[in-house]
Amino acid sequence: LIKFAKATYRKMIQNLIWATGYNVIAIPLAAGVLYSAGIVLSPALGAVLMSASTIIVAINAKMLRV
């Protein structure tokens, strides 16, 4: 049970780091930070990328091994 708890905690930290890193990059892009450089993220692409992020976190959680 202790091994399972430690493995779960490690996986939680991995997912937290991934989601934080992704959002640090994706949210400013979606807000239009690079608009002056001609880089615009369409709402549809933003929705797809956010879904992809969620899927990656879910797959990583599913790969939990004890």
Buried (B, 14 or more C-beta within 10 A) or exposed (E): EEEEEEEEEEBEEBBEEBBEEBEEEBEEBBEEEEEEEEEEBEEEEBEEBBEEBEEBBEEBEEEEEE
